């Protein structure tokens, strides 16, 4: 498709980018970026990211001159549970982007990802870029007990050894995981995508007297960023262990939510047990409507049941992980991360700055 002019562009959803007029661009940088290409672009969408990968390809086609389609491959699972991958088109000399999130079943999707990487490498792809919106095992980032692994480091090592040249991911559980990789990467965030949505509701007058509440003290720094961006007060749910061997429980609230609307914030949800406790605490302290915003919806079956029973005005998250249509509740709002990932892919392909998307 015809590439859009810079003056026609709007802010990329999920970024802070406001395009400069063409006459203000650094001409030397523009000329350099036009030549920093790694062969033609090809995007493959793994089994766990078919819908998201398709949205990414659509975005790239809509805002650039690249008229691409998702790469074609065959996937089969044999009776011995071995996964077979065959590329149905050549990637020799191409700049390849493999989109595969670590959704359930995690190990099947992870293994498929590694096999696809190997197939791309053996077909002589010029560069292999792994786009993994949600990366599993990121909570295992340190030795917090005797005789335990650091699995996040292991995952990084496996990805590198498989043959990946560059990675992209969204909202790692902890920033130091970037240091586990020896290859370049873009550790992106859905923060701007989520906060922009809430700001629109604030500007429309739908969320008066709002307070941001971090679901636990471990999310305090991110909660503070939320509160500063929205211009509202901040509170924290306090958790502690009440007995030997027991899981932490939400017991109290640091801050005030009485008579206020509450926005709970976190990075991911699995069982939704912490969310239930946090909602109960803010209700006990006099909150009015409660909303919940987070990035990664890694929902177990218990999470759907708990959300269905929980009195939440709105549940806001991204599509870094696929959600079956039959399990999407009426109060769920899914924001697409595809434009952000698509824009980063374009910039990586053309050798342009990714930090500029966030005014960095």
C-alpha positions in Angstrom: 0.0 0.0 0.0 1.1 3.6 -0.4 3.1 4.9 2.5 1.4 7.6 4.6 3.0 11.0 4.8 4.5 12.0 8.1 1.9 14.8 8.4 -0.9 12.3 8.0 0.3 10.1 10.9 -1.4 10.1 14.3 0.0 9.0 17.6 0.7 5.2 17.6 -1.6 3.6 20.1 0.4 2.6 23.1 3.2 5.1 22.5 3.9 8.8 23.2 5.0 9.4 19.6 4.0 12.6 17.9 5.4 12.7 14.4 7.5 15.7 13.4 6.8 17.6 10.1 8.9 16.2 7.3 11.0 19.4 6.9 12.2 19.0 10.6 13.5 15.5 10.1 17.2 14.9 10.2 17.9 14.3 6.5 21.1 12.4 7.1 19.3 10.1 9.6 16.4 9.6 7.2 18.8 8.7 4.3 20.7 6.3 6.6 17.5 4.6 7.8 16.3 4.1 4.3 19.3 1.9 3.5 19.5 0.0 6.8 17.4 -2.9 5.7 18.0 -6.6 6.2 16.4 -8.0 3.0 12.7 -7.9 2.5 10.3 -8.3 5.5 8.5 -11.4 6.4 6.2 -12.0 9.4 5.3 -15.5 10.6 2.4 -15.9 13.1 2.8 -18.8 15.5 -0.1 -21.0 16.5 -0.7 -19.0 19.8 -0.6 -15.6 18.0 -2.6 -16.1 14.8 -5.1 -13.3 15.5 -2.5 -10.8 17.0 0.0 -11.6 14.2 -2.7 -10.9 11.6 -3.4 -7.5 13.3 0.3 -6.7 13.2 0.5 -7.5 9.5 -2.6 -5.3 8.8 -1.1 -2.4 10.7 2.2 -2.6 8.8 0.4 -2.7 5.5 -1.8 0.2 6.4 0.9 2.6 7.5 3.8 1.7 5.1 4.5 0.7 1.5 5.0 -2.9 2.5 2.3 -5.1 1.0 3.0 -8.3 3.0 1.0 -11.3 4.1 1.6 -13.6 7.1 4.2 -16.3 6.2 2.8 -19.7 5.3 3.9 -22.8 7.2 2.6 -26.3 8.0 2.3 -27.4 11.6 1.5 -31.0 12.6 1.6 -33.0 15.8 2.5 -36.7 15.5 1.1 -39.5 17.7 4.2 -39.3 19.9 3.4 -35.6 20.6 6.3 -34.4 18.5 5.7 -31.1 16.7 6.6 -30.9 13.0 7.0 -27.5 11.2 7.6 -27.0 7.5 8.0 -23.5 5.9 5.9 -23.3 2.7 7.9 -20.4 1.3 11.5 -19.4 1.2 12.9 -16.9 3.7 16.5 -16.9 2.3 18.0 -13.5 2.8 14.8 -12.0 4.5 14.3 -10.1 7.7 12.0 -12.4 9.5 9.7 -11.6 12.5 8.2 -14.5 14.3 5.2 -13.6 16.5 4.6 -16.2 19.2 3.3 -15.6 22.7 3.7 -18.1 25.4 0.1 -18.9 25.9 -1.4 -22.1 27.3 -0.3 -24.8 26.7 2.9 -23.0 27.4 5.4 -25.8 26.7 3.8 -26.8 23.4 3.8 -23.2 22.2 7.4 -22.7 23.5 8.6 -25.8 21.7 6.8 -24.8 18.5 8.5 -21.4 18.7 12.0 -23.0 19.0 11.3 -25.4 16.1 10.2 -22.6 13.9 13.3 -20.6 14.8 15.4 -23.5 13.8 13.5 -23.9 10.5 14.0 -20.2 9.7 17.7 -20.4 10.5 18.2 -23.5 8.3 16.5 -21.8 5.4 19.1 -19.0 5.6 16.9 -16.1 7.0 19.1 -13.0 7.1 17.9 -12.0 10.5 15.5 -13.7 12.9 13.5 -11.4 15.2 11.4 -13.1 17.9 8.2 -11.1 18.9 7.0 -12.7 22.1 4.3 -10.5 23.6 4.1 -12.5 26.8 7.1 -14.4 28.1 6.6 -17.2 30.6 8.8 -18.0 33.6 9.7 -14.3 34.2 8.7 -14.6 37.9 11.6 -17.0 38.3 14.3 -14.3 38.0 16.4 -14.9 41.1 17.3 -17.5 43.7 14.9 -16.7 46.5 15.1 -20.2 48.1 17.9 -22.7 48.4 18.3 -25.2 45.5 16.0 -23.5 43.0 16.7 -22.5 39.4 16.7 -19.1 37.7 14.4 -20.2 34.9 14.0 -16.8 33.3 17.7 -16.9 32.5 17.4 -20.4 31.2 14.6 -19.3 28.8 16.8 -16.4 27.6 19.7 -18.8 26.9 17.5 -21.3 25.0 16.1 -18.5 22.8 19.6 -17.3 22.0 21.0 -20.8 21.3 18.1 -21.5 19.0 19.3 -18.7 16.7 17.3 -15.6 17.5 19.1 -12.4 16.5 16.8 -9.9 18.3 13.8 -10.1 20.6 10.7 -8.0 21.4 8.5 -8.4 24.4 5.9 -6.6 26.5 6.0 -5.8 30.2 8.5 -8.3 31.6 7.7 -9.0 35.3 11.0 -7.4 36.3 13.3 -5.2 34.3 16.5 -7.1 35.2 15.4 -10.0 32.9 16.7 -7.9 30.0 20.2 -8.6 31.3 19.7 -12.3 30.9 19.9 -11.8 27.1 23.1 -11.3 25.2 21.3 -10.2 22.0 19.6 -6.8 21.4 16.0 -6.5 22.2 13.1 -4.1 22.8 11.4 -4.5 26.2 8.2 -2.7 25.5 5.4 -1.7 27.8 1.6 -1.5 27.5 1.6 1.3 30.1 0.8 4.1 27.6 -1.9 2.0 25.9 -3.7 1.3 29.2 -3.3 4.8 30.7 -4.4 6.5 27.5 -7.7 4.5 27.6 -8.3 5.5 31.3 -7.4 9.2 30.5 -10.1 9.2 27.8 -12.6 8.0 30.4 -11.4 10.7 32.9 -11.7 13.4 30.2 -15.3 12.2 29.4 -16.2 12.5 33.1 -16.8 8.8 33.6 -14.4 8.4 36.4 -14.7 11.2 39.0 -12.8 11.0 42.3 -10.5 8.3 41.1 -7.8 6.6 43.2 -5.1 4.2 41.8 -4.5 1.2 44.0 -1.6 -1.2 43.5 -2.7 -4.7 44.2 0.5 -5.3 46.3 3.6 -3.5 47.5 5.7 -5.2 44.8 3.8 -3.2 42.2 4.3 0.1 44.1 6.6 1.8 41.6 4.4 1.0 38.7 1.4 2.1 40.7 3.1 5.5 41.4 3.7 5.9 37.6 0.0 5.2 37.0 -1.1 7.8 39.6 1.3 10.5 38.3 0.2 10.0 34.7 -3.5 10.1 35.6 -3.0 12.9 38.1 -4.9 11.1 40.9 -4.0 9.8 44.4 -2.3 6.5 45.1 -3.0 3.7 47.6 -1.6 0.2 48.2 -3.0 -3.1 49.2 -0.8 -4.7 51.9 -0.2 -8.4 51.9 1.5 -10.6 54.5 1.8 -14.2 55.5 -0.4 -15.0 58.5 1.0 -18.5 59.2 3.9 -20.7 58.3 3.7 -22.0 54.7 0.6 -20.0 53.9 0.3 -17.8 50.8 0.3 -14.0 51.4 -3.1 -12.5 52.0 -4.4 -9.0 51.5 -5.1 -7.6 55.0 -5.1 -3.8 54.9 -4.9 -0.7 52.8 -2.3 2.0 52.8 -4.1 5.2 51.7 -7.7 6.3 51.4 -10.4 5.1 49.1 -13.5 6.0 51.1 -16.2 7.4 48.7 -13.8 7.1 45.8 -13.8 5.2 42.5 -10.8 2.8 42.5 -8.6 1.6 39.6 -6.7 -1.5 40.6 -3.5 -2.0 38.6 -1.2 -5.0 38.1 1.0 -6.6 35.4 -0.7 -10.0 34.9 -3.5 -12.3 36.1 -3.4 -16.0 36.5 -5.9 -17.3 39.1 -7.3 -13.8 40.0 -7.0 -14.7 43.7 -5.1 -11.6 44.5 -7.6 -9.5 42.6 -10.5 -10.9 44.7 -8.6 -10.1 47.9 -7.7 -6.6 46.7 -11.4 -5.9 45.7 -12.6 -7.1 49.1 -10.1 -4.8 50.9 -11.0 -1.6 49.0 -14.7 -2.4 49.4 -14.2 -2.7 53.2 -12.5 0.7 53.1 -15.5 2.3 51.4 -14.7 2.3 47.7 -17.4 3.0 45.2 -17.0 1.5 41.7 -13.9 -0.6 41.2 -12.0 -1.1 37.9 -9.1 -3.3 37.2 -6.3 -2.7 34.6 -3.4 -5.0 33.7 -1.3 -6.2 30.8 -1.2 -10.0 30.5 -4.5 -12.1 30.8 -3.0 -15.5 31.5 -6.3 -16.7 32.8 -6.8 -20.1 34.4 -10.3 -21.5 34.6 -10.7 -20.3 38.2 -9.9 -16.7 37.0 -12.9 -16.7 34.7 -15.2 -18.0 37.5 -13.9 -15.4 39.9 -14.2 -12.5 37.5 -17.8 -13.6 36.7 -18.6 -13.4 40.4 -16.6 -10.3 41.1 -18.4 -6.9 41.2 -16.1 -5.0 38.9 -17.2 -2.1 36.8 -14.7 -2.8 34.0 -11.7 -5.2 33.5 -9.2 -3.7 31.1 -6.3 -5.6 29.6 -4.4 -6.2 26.3 -4.3 -9.0 23.8 -0.8 -10.2 24.5 -2.5 -13.5 25.2 -5.5 -14.8 23.3 -8.9 -14.9 25.1 -11.5 -17.3 23.7 -14.6 -15.4 22.7 -16.9 -17.6 24.7 -15.0 -16.7 27.9 -15.0 -12.9 27.4 -17.2 -11.3 29.9 -19.4 -8.2 29.1 -17.3 -6.0 31.4 -14.0 -6.9 29.8 -12.3 -4.4 27.5 -9.4 -5.8 25.4 -7.0 -3.2 24.0 -4.9 -4.3 21.0 -1.1 -4.2 21.4 -0.8 -4.8 17.6 -0.2 -1.2 16.5 2.7 -0.8 19.0 4.3 -4.1 18.0 3.8 -3.3 14.3 5.4 0.1 14.6 8.4 -1.3 16.5 8.8 -4.0 13.8 8.8 -1.3 11.1 11.4 0.7 13.0 13.6 -2.3 13.6 13.4 -3.3 10.0 14.3 0.2 8.7 16.9 0.9 11.4 15.0 3.8 13.0 14.8 4.6 16.7 12.3 2.8 18.8 13.0 5.0 21.8 11.5 7.9 19.8 8.1 6.3 20.2 8.3 7.1 23.9 10.0 10.5 23.5 13.3 8.9 24.7 
